[in-house]
């Protein structure tokens, strides 16, 4: 089993890279979507992602309960989780214990049999946010990324569509 974490900035090419990595494994890939189409702009983003992937993917929409979704899709092709950062935002917005849920994910990933490719955003390379909520999210994302990178077999950083292998 492989655990692959792909990180990078906005529009860096990380989702396209993750899709290619997930397709490289045997079996029908499963797209585990954490985004919710709450407005027109997000609906358009989701539609573009679906069109790019094509119809050969199974899809699960999972804004919060990521670990149960991974457990329920065991035994098939690779699972692509896109993305952990939106999942974290959803957890924080729902006032759930994000640290506990991230640690549960980190504990679960090595026990899975089917590959998992996870996409996350690197949000800590810019300026320090000017408000407490944004700083809290940036810090939480950094902690989450470190925890998941720690259990990943491979970690890639994507810049301008080019992957850089970190682990």
KENU-181534 format. One record per residue (C-alpha): residue number from 1; z, x, y. Coordinates in steps of 0.25 Angstrom, whole numbers, plus 2048, in hexadecimal, padded with zeros to 3 digits. Layout:
<sites>
> NUM,Z,X,Y
...
</sites>
This chain:
<sites>
> 1,800,800,800
> 2,7FD,805,80E
> 3,804,802,81B
> 4,7FB,805,827
> 5,800,804,835
> 6,7F5,804,840
> 7,7FA,805,84E
> 8,7F3,807,85C
> 9,7F1,801,86A
> 10,7EA,7F4,86E
> 11,7DC,7F4,86A
> 12,7DD,801,863
> 13,7D6,7FD,856
> 14,7E2,7FC,84E
> 15,7DF,7EE,848
> 16,7D1,7F2,844
> 17,7D6,7FF,83E
> 18,7E1,7F6,836
> 19,7D6,7ED,831
> 20,7CE,7F8,82B
> 21,7DA,7FE,825
> 22,7DE,7F1,81F
> 23,7D0,7EF,819
> 24,7D0,7FC,813
> 25,7DA,7F7,808
> 26,7D5,7EE,7FC
> 27,7D7,7DF,7FD
> 28,7D5,7D5,807
> 29,7DC,7D9,814
> 30,7E7,7D0,81B
> 31,7E8,7CF,82A
> 32,7F6,7CD,82E
> 33,7F5,7C8,83C
> 34,802,7C8,845
> 35,7FB,7C3,851
> 36,7FC,7B4,856
> 37,7F1,7AD,85D
> 38,7F9,7A8,869
> 39,7EF,7A9,873
> 40,7E0,7A9,875
> 41,7DF,7B8,877
> 42,7E7,7BB,86A
> 43,7DE,7B1,863
> 44,7D2,7B9,867
> 45,7D8,7C6,862
> 46,7DB,7C0,854
> 47,7CD,7BA,853
> 48,7C7,7C8,856
> 49,7D0,7CF,84C
> 50,7CC,7C4,841
> 51,7BD,7C6,844
> 52,7BE,7D5,843
> 53,7C5,7D4,836
> 54,7BC,7CA,830
> 55,7BF,7C0,825
> 56,7C3,7C9,81A
> 57,7D2,7CA,81E
> 58,7DD,7C0,81A
> 59,7E5,7BD,826
> 60,7F4,7BA,828
> 61,7FA,7B6,836
> 62,808,7BC,836
> 63,80E,7BD,844
> 64,81C,7BF,83F
> 65,81F,7BF,830
> 66,817,7CC,82D
> 67,81F,7D1,820
> 68,81D,7C4,819
> 69,80E,7C4,81C
> 70,80D,7D2,816
> 71,815,7CE,80A
> 72,80C,7C2,808
> 73,7FF,7C9,809
> 74,803,7D4,7FE
> 75,7F9,7D7,7F3
> 76,7EC,7D6,7FB
> 77,7E5,7DF,805
> 78,7EB,7E6,810
> 79,7F2,7DF,81B
> 80,7EF,7E2,829
> 81,7FA,7DE,833
> 82,7F5,7DD,841
> 83,7FE,7DF,848
> 84,80C,7E4,847
> 85,80E,7E4,857
> 86,80A,7D5,858
> 87,814,7D2,84C
> 88,81F,7D9,853
> 89,81C,7D1,860
> 90,81C,7C4,858
> 91,82A,7C8,852
> 92,830,7CC,85F
> 93,82A,7BF,866
> 94,831,7B7,85A
> 95,83E,7BE,85C
> 96,83E,7C3,84E
> 97,845,7D0,84A
> 98,838,7D9,84B
> 99,840,7E6,847
> 100,844,7DF,83A
> 101,836,7DA,837
> 102,82F,7E7,83A
> 103,839,7EE,830
> 104,836,7E3,826
> 105,827,7E6,827
> 106,82A,7F5,826
> 107,832,7F3,81A
> 108,828,7E9,814
> 109,81B,7F1,816
> 110,81E,7FD,80C
> 111,821,7F2,801
> 112,813,7EB,802
> 113,808,7EE,7F8
> 114,7FC,7EA,801
> 115,7F8,7F3,80D
> 116,7FC,7EF,81B
> 117,7F5,7F4,828
> 118,7FE,7F1,834
> 119,7F9,7F1,842
> 120,802,7F4,84E
> 121,801,7F7,85D
> 122,806,804,863
> 123,80C,7FE,86F
> 124,815,80A,874
> 125,80A,813,87A
> 126,809,80C,887
> 127,812,80B,893
> 128,821,806,891
> 129,820,7F6,893
> 130,827,7F1,8A0
> 131,82F,7E6,899
> 132,839,7E5,88E
> 133,832,7DC,885
> 134,825,7E5,885
> 135,82E,7F1,883
> 136,835,7EB,877
> 137,828,7E7,870
> 138,823,7F5,872
> 139,82F,7FB,86C
> 140,82F,7F1,861
> 141,821,7F4,85E
> 142,824,803,85E
> 143,82F,802,854
> 144,827,7F8,84B
> 145,81B,802,84B
> 146,825,80E,847
> 147,82B,806,83C
> 148,81E,801,836
> 149,817,80F,837
> 150,823,814,830
> 151,820,80C,823
> 152,811,80D,825
> 153,808,816,81C
> 154,7FE,818,827
> 155,7FF,817,836
> 156,7F3,817,83F
> 157,7F2,817,84E
> 158,7E5,811,853
> 159,7DF,816,861
> 160,7D1,811,866
> 161,7CE,80D,858
> 162,7D1,81A,851
> 163,7DD,81B,847
> 164,7E6,827,848
> 165,7EE,828,83B
> 166,7FD,82A,83E
> 167,803,829,830
</sites>
